[in-house]
Amino acid sequence: MVITIDGPVASGKSSVAKELGRRLRCDHVNTGLLYRVVAYLSAVHHNEVHIIPADMRYDFVDGKPLVFWHDIAISDSFLYSPLIDQAASKISSDARLRTLLLPIQQALAVTHNIIADGRDCGSVVYPEADVKFFLTADVSVRAQRLMHNKDRHYTDLSIEEISHEIIMRDTNDRKRASAPLVVPAGAIVVDSSLLTFEQTVDACEELIRQRLQMSCD
């Protein structure tokens, strides 16, 4: 089974995908993690970005998604900061890099039941997914989420600065030539602006169960 959740930055897709994976007993594939790892390794080791994927693999350890490089797990603590956000967003427009990372992502669907989130999961990575979502929310709501997420290191920025960052990243993601951010064909659009996290997950879970029941019938 493959379920995809696409959407703009800070729409809550990774958190929703993770919780849905727990409820439905699926592995959570955070495709953005791959780009963050490439951005981090490129900065730290001064490697050319197209060389890095050759030694990368994506796996699950105790249910947690991890990216390995030369068989060394890259800690999340290095991967979530405004600088890595910007670098990952920039390199994600690189068509050659996206092509190199594609087999790593697609291989997971062969051996696991997965819920994958990202910018192009339902449109490019897993176009034949069983259920597709596009999760979104107002910019102001997403800015508040980033500000209050201690793991994302935005607490020193104002709401206006974070909103500007979100708008810039949304624009870059939608206008990039390779695999732009779009609503995938057949995707269910969920706007979580007025929903709590639990309400968003509940709504997605119900829709998944309805879709899968329909396919079984």
C-alpha positions as MATLAB code, in Angstrom:
seq = 'MVITIDGPVASGKSSVAKELGRRLRCDHVNTGLLYRVVAYLSAVHHNEVHIIPADMRYDFVDGKPLVFWHDIAISDSFLYSPLIDQAASKISSDARLRTLLLPIQQALAVTHNIIADGRDCGSVVYPEADVKFFLTADVSVRAQRLMHNKDRHYTDLSIEEISHEIIMRDTNDRKRASAPLVVPAGAIVVDSSLLTFEQTVDACEELIRQRLQMSCD';
ca = [
       0.000    0.000    0.000;
       1.238    3.467   -0.873;
      -0.297    6.674    0.468;
       1.122   10.075   -0.426;
       0.783   13.465    1.252;
       2.069   16.447   -0.688;
       1.876   20.074    0.278;
       3.758   23.323    0.861;
       6.207   24.019    3.674;
       4.840   23.736    7.241;
       1.483   22.401    6.080;
       1.850   19.630    8.651;
       2.311   16.823    6.151;
       5.220   15.103    7.922;
       3.494   15.122   11.320;
       0.229   13.902    9.798;
       2.010   11.215    7.774;
       3.882   10.011   10.842;
       0.716    9.706   12.926;
      -1.197    8.037   10.096;
       1.664    5.579    9.744;
       1.349    4.740   13.429;
      -2.412    4.257   13.186;
      -2.347    2.269    9.940;
       0.880    0.380   10.692;
       2.717    1.800    7.696;
       6.262    3.130    7.496;
       6.582    6.895    7.176;
       8.736    8.043    4.253;
       9.789   11.667    4.639;
      11.178   12.362    1.160;
      12.331   15.848    2.168;
      14.757   14.182    4.554;
      16.855   13.099    1.579;
      17.286   16.666    0.353;
      18.116   17.880    3.842;
      20.812   15.220    4.153;
      22.294   16.161    0.773;
      22.259   19.845    1.729;
      23.908   19.126    5.073;
      26.578   16.773    3.710;
      27.375   19.116    0.842;
      27.915   21.979    3.294;
      29.936   20.000    5.834;
      32.076   17.912    3.491;
      32.104   20.345    0.556;
      30.947   17.566   -1.733;
      29.278   18.146   -5.069;
      25.591   17.346   -4.549;
      25.376   14.826   -7.384;
      28.070   12.602   -5.835;
      26.361   12.179   -2.464;
      23.328    9.986   -3.465;
      25.574    7.133   -4.638;
      26.410    6.337   -1.002;
      22.989    7.066    0.501;
      20.257    4.707    1.584;
      16.931    5.216    3.310;
      15.860    2.732    5.975;
      13.737    2.360    9.079;
      15.138    1.724   12.556;
      12.554    0.907   15.218;
       9.970    2.464   12.939;
      11.898    5.716   12.555;
      13.000    6.833    9.069;
      16.729    7.406    8.811;
      19.053    8.320    5.970;
      22.450    6.649    5.966;
      25.577    7.878    4.212;
      28.436    5.410    3.964;
      26.316    3.330    6.397;
      26.379    6.100    9.013;
      22.994    7.417   10.147;
      22.661   11.185    9.802;
      21.132   12.621   12.962;
      18.009   14.772   12.708;
      19.679   17.280   15.009;
      21.819   18.456   12.085;
      19.016   18.724    9.557;
      16.445   21.216   10.820;
      17.447   24.862   10.818;
      16.611   27.877    8.619;
      19.948   27.482    6.795;
      19.303   23.827    5.951;
      15.696   24.708    5.044;
      16.949   27.233    2.497;
      19.723   24.995    1.144;
      17.426   21.987    0.780;
      14.798   24.098   -0.960;
      17.431   25.380   -3.386;
      18.935   22.019   -4.337;
      15.499   20.405   -4.616;
      15.063   22.273   -7.915;
      18.042   20.394   -9.381;
      16.554   17.968  -11.923;
      19.632   15.756  -11.996;
      19.670   15.400   -8.211;
      15.959   14.561   -8.143;
      16.572   11.823  -10.709;
      19.411   10.385   -8.632;
      17.272   10.291   -5.482;
      14.207    8.813   -7.173;
      15.290    5.118   -7.063;
      16.059    5.385   -3.341;
      12.497    6.507   -2.688;
      10.737    4.162   -5.092;
      12.539    1.084   -3.776;
      10.798    1.540   -0.430;
       7.376    0.985   -2.004;
       8.468   -2.470   -3.168;
       9.274   -3.789    0.308;
       7.101   -1.702    2.651;
       3.611   -0.369    3.125;
       4.339    3.339    3.202;
       2.925    6.797    3.792;
       5.191    9.250    1.972;
       5.183   13.004    2.299;
       6.943   15.680    0.289;
       6.460   18.078   -2.606;
       6.046   15.612   -5.507;
       5.200   12.245   -3.960;
       1.839   11.802   -5.647;
       2.804   13.513   -8.897;
       6.286   12.073   -9.602;
       7.671    9.649   -7.017;
       4.606    7.448   -6.508;
       2.134    8.443   -9.250;
       0.227    5.158   -8.864;
      -0.315    5.566   -5.110;
      -3.447    4.001   -3.636;
      -4.498    7.257   -1.933;
      -3.135   10.764   -2.501;
      -3.542   13.880   -0.366;
      -2.577   17.510   -0.833;
      -2.369   19.125    2.589;
      -2.337   22.891    2.843;
      -3.058   25.799    5.222;
      -2.973   29.593    5.238;
       0.477   31.193    5.327;
      -0.249   32.815    8.694;
      -1.168   29.451   10.200;
       1.943   27.792    8.827;
       4.122   30.637   10.131;
       2.693   30.162   13.615;
       3.440   26.439   13.434;
       7.047   27.046   12.505;
       7.487   29.657   15.219;
       6.222   27.279   17.908;
       8.123   24.232   16.673;
      11.275   24.222   18.797;
      12.927   21.668   16.499;
      12.844   24.041   13.523;
      14.846   26.893   15.130;
      12.567   29.748   14.010;
      11.885   31.098   17.478;
      14.194   34.105   16.993;
      12.315   35.303   13.894;
       9.160   37.377   13.753;
       5.912   36.118   12.244;
       6.451   38.536    9.349;
       9.942   37.154    8.671;
       8.751   33.551    8.827;
       5.775   34.331    6.576;
       8.116   35.909    4.042;
      10.351   32.826    4.157;
       7.333   30.568    3.582;
       6.069   32.620    0.631;
       9.511   32.577   -0.998;
       9.868   28.833   -0.572;
       6.317   28.202   -1.837;
       7.051   30.307   -4.916;
      10.313   28.473   -5.604;
       8.661   25.073   -5.173;
       5.771   25.918   -7.499;
       7.911   27.527  -10.213;
      10.803   25.084  -10.361;
      11.190   23.378  -13.730;
      11.665   19.883  -12.292;
       8.811   18.273  -10.337;
       7.117   21.499   -9.188;
       4.724   21.575   -6.257;
       1.272   20.786   -7.674;
      -1.922   19.107   -6.584;
      -1.385   15.556   -7.920;
      -3.989   14.056  -10.222;
      -6.638   12.342   -8.132;
      -5.437   13.850   -4.850;
      -7.781   14.830   -2.023;
      -7.152   18.434   -0.945;
      -7.267   18.954    2.828;
      -7.040   22.519    4.196;
      -6.038   22.309    7.853;
      -6.181   26.062    8.554;
      -9.180   25.675   10.870;
      -8.480   22.111   12.000;
      -6.539   20.846   14.968;
      -3.837   18.267   14.377;
      -6.093   15.471   15.628;
      -8.969   16.619   13.414;
      -6.677   16.668   10.389;
      -5.382   13.160   11.063;
      -8.879   11.840   11.782;
     -10.187   13.283    8.505;
      -7.335   11.777    6.486;
      -7.661    8.410    8.188;
     -11.380    8.260    7.467;
     -10.820    9.180    3.812;
      -8.110    6.516    3.483;
     -10.350    3.838    4.933;
     -13.191    4.904    2.628;
     -10.960    4.834   -0.466;
      -9.405    1.478    0.381;
     -12.793   -0.028    1.145;
     -14.065    1.209   -2.215;
     -11.090   -0.349   -4.005;
     -11.669   -3.664   -2.203;
     -15.355   -3.635   -3.153;
];
